[in-house]
Amino acid sequence: MTYRTRRRLSIVVLVIGLPLYIMAAVWLVDQFERPSILIELGVYVGLGVIWALPFRAVFLGVGRADPDAPSAGNRD
């Protein structure tokens, strides 16, 4: 996957996917009787870690400079 594709996909995941995931997680926890605050915190922390695992490859290196871009010293 190219750098540009990973960058665009990461923006889509963060802007659209993450809010949808948060709403689904809150809805899922609300379906059960409210547990103690520590259990609820553990569930939210666990779900917060789990959502990122499948997208690890997408986010890898997105904050760095484009490796495919021509460097500033090698202008033709």
Helices and strands as residue ranges (DSSP letters): H 3-12, I 13-17, H 18-30, H 37-50, G 53-55, H 56-59, G 72-74
